[in-house]
Amino acid sequence: MRVLFVAALVAVCAASCTSPYEPTPLPKDLVVVAPAPPTPTPAPVQPLSVSLSVGRGDLEVGDGVSFVASAGTTITQADWAFGNGATTRTTTGEAGYAYPAPGTFVVQVSVTVSDGRTGSASQTVTVRRRTPTPTPEPTPTPPPNTSGFGTSIACAPEAAGSSTPCHATVTYNGVVQPSATITSVAWDFGDGHLSAAFPVSSNLYAGAGGYTVFATVTATLPPGGVGPNSDTVSLAITIP
């Protein structure tokens, strides 16, 4: 009985089983796909470190101050906010500004560098009111040097019936400075008559009244002399 079972099993295997030593042929159009290479993990982007420096301290209103941003590489754009509403954009890491009012301000800068990374930094600045510049005391103008000036006027009535009621004679007998040499005296008799006679000049007044006689004196100063070399004196006279 057992022999008959084994013989039957061998017969079935001979009809339907493939010998383990004969591989099944592959199809002729079979395409072998190689596995895709693994996607490389991108290197992590290094964060951009930005620093901001202020060109000067002890700021007063109106002082120009420079700001410099540094990022360790080329900055291609910088957007600035100066903390008081004023902004600007530069193509470098430098900017300048002058604050029109006092206060404490936070300056902020956002930069873009040549490889596309961005970063920002900030600094606080304090601006004082401008110290008022003291108004210099005006240099007092020295009074005219009138030492030695003198004018004498003699007025005597003319003869009865004369058309000129008074003949006035004026004399300059002063000096501009000691050792100065008088070079000219310009007289103005107050009635339109001018004279350059020196040291004595005279005028015939055609009518009675009050007049002011002016004498403008010019001198040559001695070597080393300082001060004015001319002056004007005046004297009021009355023609009876």
Phi, psi and omega in degrees: 000312180298324181292322179294324180293317181293320180295322178293319181296321179293324180292319179296316182297323181293333183271332190232344184265144176266137181298132179298348181264001178242103183293147178289127182293144179278152175299149182290331183263021181291129177252126179266118181261122178283145179296144179294143179294151180295139178290125182292142177284121182298146178293142180296139179285124180288131178297147181273124178263122183241136174239153182228127179240150180255132187294334182202157175251190179052056184275142171241160179306131179091349178288134174282135180226142180256146176238138182230121175260139179232139181226008179078001178206181186286125176272126181258342179202139177222127176253123187249141171228121189269006172089356178236018181098344180277139180223163174199165177231135178232162178260008173229182179268026182234145176206155178231153182201153174232121183283129181275354182214154180284163177148181176249127189230143175260114179270127180238143177225134174244123186242154171238133182253176190297335179267010175093351179288156180232158178194173182213163178205166180212158176214152178255132177236148177241131183243125180267160170296146181291132177293123182297135177281122181298136178286120181296143176295132179297139178291120182297137177280121182296144179295154179303142177281100183254011180298131177085356178282143176198141178229128177244138181232127176245127181233121181232139180298144176283172179298152181303135180089355180290145178283348179249113187286340185207141177245115182255134176245130181241147182222133172261124182230028180249187178225152175285312175214158175303137180070002175285148181255118178289128181253334179197156172226124178256119183259142171228113188275003175083358178240016181098350181271127177246152181209150177239019180290147180211137002270355184241136174219160182217164181212142175258112179278132184275347181209157179287158178145184179262138182224154174244122180261128179249140174233115176259117188251134176238138183222161171261123183283154177289164177305131181083357181289142178233160179106186184291147175249011176206158178198168180231131175241160181217159178211131178273135178232158178237125177264116183288000000 
